[in-house]
Amino acid sequence: MSDHTNCVFCGIVRGDIPAVRVHEDEQTLAFMDIQPASPGHT
């Protein structure tokens, strides 16, 4: 079993790490990149 406590993406999903969520449903979570390559990079 892997340890998800240090996983940045797992922290975003749990809500432990703040993120600007642009879409969320039962299977998908899309959020803005903290260092975008272009405007709107998700």
mmCIF file of the N, C-alpha and C atoms, coordinates in Angstrom:
data_MODEL
# 
_entry.id   MODEL 
# 
loop_
_atom_site.group_PDB 
_atom_site.id 
_atom_site.type_symbol 
_atom_site.label_atom_id 
_atom_site.label_alt_id 
_atom_site.label_comp_id 
_atom_site.label_asym_id 
_atom_site.label_entity_id 
_atom_site.label_seq_id 
_atom_site.pdbx_PDB_ins_code 
_atom_site.Cartn_x 
_atom_site.Cartn_y 
_atom_site.Cartn_z 
_atom_site.occupancy 
_atom_site.B_iso_or_equiv 
_atom_site.pdbx_formal_charge 
_atom_site.auth_seq_id 
_atom_site.auth_comp_id 
_atom_site.auth_asym_id 
_atom_site.auth_atom_id 
_atom_site.pdbx_PDB_model_num 
ATOM 1   N N  . MET A 1 1  ? 0.851   -1.175 0.000   1.00 0.00 ? 1  MET A N  1 
ATOM 2   C CA . MET A 1 1  ? 0.000   0.000  0.000   1.00 0.00 ? 1  MET A CA 1 
ATOM 3   C C  . MET A 1 1  ? 0.898   1.241  0.000   1.00 0.00 ? 1  MET A C  1 
ATOM 4   N N  . SER A 1 2  ? 0.573   2.223  -0.841  1.00 0.00 ? 2  SER A N  1 
ATOM 5   C CA . SER A 1 2  ? 1.393   3.428  -0.917  1.00 0.00 ? 2  SER A CA 1 
ATOM 6   C C  . SER A 1 2  ? 0.949   4.452  0.131   1.00 0.00 ? 2  SER A C  1 
ATOM 7   N N  . ASP A 1 3  ? 1.860   5.341  0.453   1.00 0.00 ? 3  ASP A N  1 
ATOM 8   C CA . ASP A 1 3  ? 1.603   6.382  1.442   1.00 0.00 ? 3  ASP A CA 1 
ATOM 9   C C  . ASP A 1 3  ? 1.193   7.662  0.719   1.00 0.00 ? 3  ASP A C  1 
ATOM 10  N N  . HIS A 1 4  ? -0.039  8.096  0.910   1.00 0.00 ? 4  HIS A N  1 
ATOM 11  C CA . HIS A 1 4  ? -0.562  9.280  0.230   1.00 0.00 ? 4  HIS A CA 1 
ATOM 12  C C  . HIS A 1 4  ? -0.426  10.550 1.064   1.00 0.00 ? 4  HIS A C  1 
ATOM 13  N N  . THR A 1 5  ? 0.242   10.483 2.204   1.00 0.00 ? 5  THR A N  1 
ATOM 14  C CA . THR A 1 5  ? 0.328   11.657 3.061   1.00 0.00 ? 5  THR A CA 1 
ATOM 15  C C  . THR A 1 5  ? 1.237   12.734 2.486   1.00 0.00 ? 5  THR A C  1 
ATOM 16  N N  . ASN A 1 6  ? 2.215   12.385 1.668   1.00 0.00 ? 6  ASN A N  1 
ATOM 17  C CA . ASN A 1 6  ? 3.125   13.367 1.087   1.00 0.00 ? 6  ASN A CA 1 
ATOM 18  C C  . ASN A 1 6  ? 2.803   13.676 -0.370  1.00 0.00 ? 6  ASN A C  1 
ATOM 19  N N  . CYS A 1 7  ? 1.709   13.179 -0.875  1.00 0.00 ? 7  CYS A N  1 
ATOM 20  C CA . CYS A 1 7  ? 1.310   13.387 -2.264  1.00 0.00 ? 7  CYS A CA 1 
ATOM 21  C C  . CYS A 1 7  ? 0.590   14.730 -2.393  1.00 0.00 ? 7  CYS A C  1 
ATOM 22  N N  . VAL A 1 8  ? 1.147   15.637 -3.210  1.00 0.00 ? 8  VAL A N  1 
ATOM 23  C CA . VAL A 1 8  ? 0.547   16.964 -3.393  1.00 0.00 ? 8  VAL A CA 1 
ATOM 24  C C  . VAL A 1 8  ? -0.867  16.841 -3.955  1.00 0.00 ? 8  VAL A C  1 
ATOM 25  N N  . PHE A 1 9  ? -1.049  16.006 -4.959  1.00 0.00 ? 9  PHE A N  1 
ATOM 26  C CA . PHE A 1 9  ? -2.361  15.859 -5.576  1.00 0.00 ? 9  PHE A CA 1 
ATOM 27  C C  . PHE A 1 9  ? -3.377  15.267 -4.612  1.00 0.00 ? 9  PHE A C  1 
ATOM 28  N N  . CYS A 1 10 ? -2.956  14.328 -3.790  1.00 0.00 ? 10 CYS A N  1 
ATOM 29  C CA . CYS A 1 10 ? -3.852  13.744 -2.781  1.00 0.00 ? 10 CYS A CA 1 
ATOM 30  C C  . CYS A 1 10 ? -4.272  14.813 -1.773  1.00 0.00 ? 10 CYS A C  1 
ATOM 31  N N  . GLY A 1 11 ? -3.328  15.689 -1.398  1.00 0.00 ? 11 GLY A N  1 
ATOM 32  C CA . GLY A 1 11 ? -3.633  16.780 -0.478  1.00 0.00 ? 11 GLY A CA 1 
ATOM 33  C C  . GLY A 1 11 ? -4.650  17.750 -1.052  1.00 0.00 ? 11 GLY A C  1 
ATOM 34  N N  . ILE A 1 12 ? -4.560  18.014 -2.356  1.00 0.00 ? 12 ILE A N  1 
ATOM 35  C CA . ILE A 1 12 ? -5.543  18.890 -3.008  1.00 0.00 ? 12 ILE A CA 1 
ATOM 36  C C  . ILE A 1 12 ? -6.913  18.230 -3.001  1.00 0.00 ? 12 ILE A C  1 
ATOM 37  N N  . VAL A 1 13 ? -6.966  16.948 -3.338  1.00 0.00 ? 13 VAL A N  1 
ATOM 38  C CA . VAL A 1 13 ? -8.239  16.226 -3.353  1.00 0.00 ? 13 VAL A CA 1 
ATOM 39  C C  . VAL A 1 13 ? -8.868  16.216 -1.964  1.00 0.00 ? 13 VAL A C  1 
ATOM 40  N N  . ARG A 1 14 ? -8.052  15.991 -0.935  1.00 0.00 ? 14 ARG A N  1 
ATOM 41  C CA . ARG A 1 14 ? -8.564  15.970 0.449   1.00 0.00 ? 14 ARG A CA 1 
ATOM 42  C C  . ARG A 1 14 ? -8.976  17.349 0.929   1.00 0.00 ? 14 ARG A C  1 
ATOM 43  N N  . GLY A 1 15 ? -8.454  18.410 0.307   1.00 0.00 ? 15 GLY A N  1 
ATOM 44  C CA . GLY A 1 15 ? -8.742  19.765 0.760   1.00 0.00 ? 15 GLY A CA 1 
ATOM 45  C C  . GLY A 1 15 ? -7.714  20.290 1.730   1.00 0.00 ? 15 GLY A C  1 
ATOM 46  N N  . ASP A 1 16 ? -6.637  19.548 1.963   1.00 0.00 ? 16 ASP A N  1 
ATOM 47  C CA . ASP A 1 16 ? -5.570  19.981 2.867   1.00 0.00 ? 16 ASP A CA 1 
ATOM 48  C C  . ASP A 1 16 ? -4.712  21.069 2.239   1.00 0.00 ? 16 ASP A C  1 
ATOM 49  N N  . ILE A 1 17 ? -4.596  21.064 0.918   1.00 0.00 ? 17 ILE A N  1 
ATOM 50  C CA . ILE A 1 17 ? -3.798  22.038 0.179   1.00 0.00 ? 17 ILE A CA 1 
ATOM 51  C C  . ILE A 1 17 ? -4.769  22.887 -0.633  1.00 0.00 ? 17 ILE A C  1 
ATOM 52  N N  . PRO A 1 18 ? -4.701  24.217 -0.494  1.00 0.00 ? 18 PRO A N  1 
ATOM 53  C CA . PRO A 1 18 ? -5.641  25.062 -1.233  1.00 0.00 ? 18 PRO A CA 1 
ATOM 54  C C  . PRO A 1 18 ? -5.385  25.015 -2.733  1.00 0.00 ? 18 PRO A C  1 
ATOM 55  N N  . ALA A 1 19 ? -6.459  25.056 -3.505  1.00 0.00 ? 19 ALA A N  1 
ATOM 56  C CA . ALA A 1 19 ? -6.377  25.057 -4.963  1.00 0.00 ? 19 ALA A CA 1 
ATOM 57  C C  . ALA A 1 19 ? -7.633  25.721 -5.514  1.00 0.00 ? 19 ALA A C  1 
ATOM 58  N N  . VAL A 1 20 ? -7.484  26.354 -6.658  1.00 0.00 ? 20 VAL A N  1 
ATOM 59  C CA . VAL A 1 20 ? -8.636  26.934 -7.340  1.00 0.00 ? 20 VAL A CA 1 
ATOM 60  C C  . VAL A 1 20 ? -9.235  25.822 -8.201  1.00 0.00 ? 20 VAL A C  1 
ATOM 61  N N  . ARG A 1 21 ? -10.365 25.307 -7.762  1.00 0.00 ? 21 ARG A N  1 
ATOM 62  C CA . ARG A 1 21 ? -11.023 24.199 -8.460  1.00 0.00 ? 21 ARG A CA 1 
ATOM 63  C C  . ARG A 1 21 ? -11.913 24.768 -9.561  1.00 0.00 ? 21 ARG A C  1 
ATOM 64  N N  . VAL A 1 22 ? -11.718 24.287 -10.780 1.00 0.00 ? 22 VAL A N  1 
ATOM 65  C CA . VAL A 1 22 ? -12.516 24.773 -11.898 1.00 0.00 ? 22 VAL A CA 1 
ATOM 66  C C  . VAL A 1 22 ? -13.580 23.772 -12.335 1.00 0.00 ? 22 VAL A C  1 
ATOM 67  N N  . HIS A 1 23 ? -13.427 22.512 -11.962 1.00 0.00 ? 23 HIS A N  1 
ATOM 68  C CA . HIS A 1 23 ? -14.435 21.492 -12.248 1.00 0.00 ? 23 HIS A CA 1 
ATOM 69  C C  . HIS A 1 23 ? -14.245 20.346 -11.264 1.00 0.00 ? 23 HIS A C  1 
ATOM 70  N N  . GLU A 1 24 ? -15.377 19.819 -10.809 1.00 0.00 ? 24 GLU A N  1 
ATOM 71  C CA . GLU A 1 24 ? -15.312 18.659 -9.924  1.00 0.00 ? 24 GLU A CA 1 
ATOM 72  C C  . GLU A 1 24 ? -16.584 17.846 -10.083 1.00 0.00 ? 24 GLU A C  1 
ATOM 73  N N  . ASP A 1 25 ? -16.422 16.548 -10.245 1.00 0.00 ? 25 ASP A N  1 
ATOM 74  C CA . ASP A 1 25 ? -17.550 15.623 -10.231 1.00 0.00 ? 25 ASP A CA 1 
ATOM 75  C C  . ASP A 1 25 ? -17.106 14.359 -9.499  1.00 0.00 ? 25 ASP A C  1 
ATOM 76  N N  . GLU A 1 26 ? -17.857 13.290 -9.624  1.00 0.00 ? 26 GLU A N  1 
ATOM 77  C CA . GLU A 1 26 ? -17.545 12.071 -8.876  1.00 0.00 ? 26 GLU A CA 1 
ATOM 78  C C  . GLU A 1 26 ? -16.208 11.447 -9.258  1.00 0.00 ? 26 GLU A C  1 
ATOM 79  N N  . GLN A 1 27 ? -15.734 11.670 -10.493 1.00 0.00 ? 27 GLN A N  1 
ATOM 80  C CA . GLN A 1 27 ? -14.513 11.017 -10.964 1.00 0.00 ? 27 GLN A CA 1 
ATOM 81  C C  . GLN A 1 27 ? -13.391 11.980 -11.327 1.00 0.00 ? 27 GLN A C  1 
ATOM 82  N N  . THR A 1 28 ? -13.679 13.273 -11.404 1.00 0.00 ? 28 THR A N  1 
ATOM 83  C CA . THR A 1 28 ? -12.714 14.222 -11.943 1.00 0.00 ? 28 THR A CA 1 
ATOM 84  C C  . THR A 1 28 ? -12.584 15.456 -11.060 1.00 0.00 ? 28 THR A C  1 
ATOM 85  N N  . LEU A 1 29 ? -11.348 15.938 -10.935 1.00 0.00 ? 29 LEU A N  1 
ATOM 86  C CA . LEU A 1 29 ? -11.096 17.217 -10.281 1.00 0.00 ? 29 LEU A CA 1 
ATOM 87  C C  . LEU A 1 29 ? -10.089 17.967 -11.137 1.00 0.00 ? 29 LEU A C  1 
ATOM 88  N N  . ALA A 1 30 ? -10.478 19.135 -11.632 1.00 0.00 ? 30 ALA A N  1 
ATOM 89  C CA . ALA A 1 30 ? -9.582  19.988 -12.418 1.00 0.00 ? 30 ALA A CA 1 
ATOM 90  C C  . ALA A 1 30 ? -9.340  21.258 -11.616 1.00 0.00 ? 30 ALA A C  1 
ATOM 91  N N  . PHE A 1 31 ? -8.075  21.671 -11.542 1.00 0.00 ? 31 PHE A N  1 
ATOM 92  C CA . PHE A 1 31 ? -7.728  22.858 -10.764 1.00 0.00 ? 31 PHE A CA 1 
ATOM 93  C C  . PHE A 1 31 ? -6.649  23.644 -11.487 1.00 0.00 ? 31 PHE A C  1 
ATOM 94  N N  . MET A 1 32 ? -6.545  24.929 -11.168 1.00 0.00 ? 32 MET A N  1 
ATOM 95  C CA . MET A 1 32 ? -5.579  25.800 -11.809 1.00 0.00 ? 32 MET A CA 1 
ATOM 96  C C  . MET A 1 32 ? -4.165  25.415 -11.368 1.00 0.00 ? 32 MET A C  1 
ATOM 97  N N  . ASP A 1 33 ? -3.229  25.492 -12.292 1.00 0.00 ? 33 ASP A N  1 
ATOM 98  C CA . ASP A 1 33 ? -1.822  25.196 -12.025 1.00 0.00 ? 33 ASP A CA 1 
ATOM 99  C C  . ASP A 1 33 ? -1.203  26.358 -11.250 1.00 0.00 ? 33 ASP A C  1 
ATOM 100 N N  . ILE A 1 34 ? -0.325  26.077 -10.293 1.00 0.00 ? 34 ILE A N  1 
ATOM 101 C CA . ILE A 1 34 ? 0.293   27.154 -9.517  1.00 0.00 ? 34 ILE A CA 1 
ATOM 102 C C  . ILE A 1 34 ? 1.425   27.852 -10.285 1.00 0.00 ? 34 ILE A C  1 
ATOM 103 N N  . GLN A 1 35 ? 1.953   27.204 -11.313 1.00 0.00 ? 35 GLN A N  1 
ATOM 104 C CA . GLN A 1 35 ? 2.958   27.806 -12.184 1.00 0.00 ? 35 GLN A CA 1 
ATOM 105 C C  . GLN A 1 35 ? 2.517   27.571 -13.637 1.00 0.00 ? 35 GLN A C  1 
ATOM 106 N N  . PRO A 1 36 ? 1.499   28.293 -14.084 1.00 0.00 ? 36 PRO A N  1 
ATOM 107 C CA . PRO A 1 36 ? 0.923   28.022 -15.393 1.00 0.00 ? 36 PRO A CA 1 
ATOM 108 C C  . PRO A 1 36 ? 1.890   28.264 -16.543 1.00 0.00 ? 36 PRO A C  1 
ATOM 109 N N  . ALA A 1 37 ? 1.845   27.403 -17.542 1.00 0.00 ? 37 ALA A N  1 
ATOM 110 C CA . ALA A 1 37 ? 2.628   27.547 -18.762 1.00 0.00 ? 37 ALA A CA 1 
ATOM 111 C C  . ALA A 1 37 ? 1.981   28.569 -19.687 1.00 0.00 ? 37 ALA A C  1 
ATOM 112 N N  . SER A 1 38 ? 0.665   28.774 -19.501 1.00 0.00 ? 38 SER A N  1 
ATOM 113 C CA . SER A 1 38 ? -0.081  29.759 -20.271 1.00 0.00 ? 38 SER A CA 1 
ATOM 114 C C  . SER A 1 38 ? -1.306  30.154 -19.444 1.00 0.00 ? 38 SER A C  1 
ATOM 115 N N  . PRO A 1 39 ? -1.942  31.280 -19.758 1.00 0.00 ? 39 PRO A N  1 
ATOM 116 C CA . PRO A 1 39 ? -3.143  31.674 -19.013 1.00 0.00 ? 39 PRO A CA 1 
ATOM 117 C C  . PRO A 1 39 ? -4.217  30.579 -19.086 1.00 0.00 ? 39 PRO A C  1 
ATOM 118 N N  . GLY A 1 40 ? -4.792  30.234 -17.945 1.00 0.00 ? 40 GLY A N  1 
ATOM 119 C CA . GLY A 1 40 ? -5.837  29.222 -17.901 1.00 0.00 ? 40 GLY A CA 1 
ATOM 120 C C  . GLY A 1 40 ? -5.328  27.792 -17.792 1.00 0.00 ? 40 GLY A C  1 
ATOM 121 N N  . HIS A 1 41 ? -4.016  27.604 -17.641 1.00 0.00 ? 41 HIS A N  1 
ATOM 122 C CA . HIS A 1 41 ? -3.438  26.264 -17.528 1.00 0.00 ? 41 HIS A CA 1 
ATOM 123 C C  . HIS A 1 41 ? -4.050  25.536 -16.337 1.00 0.00 ? 41 HIS A C  1 
ATOM 124 N N  . THR A 1 42 ? -4.714  24.408 -16.592 1.00 0.00 ? 42 THR A N  1 
ATOM 125 C CA . THR A 1 42 ? -5.310  23.604 -15.520 1.00 0.00 ? 42 THR A CA 1 
ATOM 126 C C  . THR A 1 42 ? -4.684  22.237 -15.500 1.00 0.00 ? 42 THR A C  1 
# 
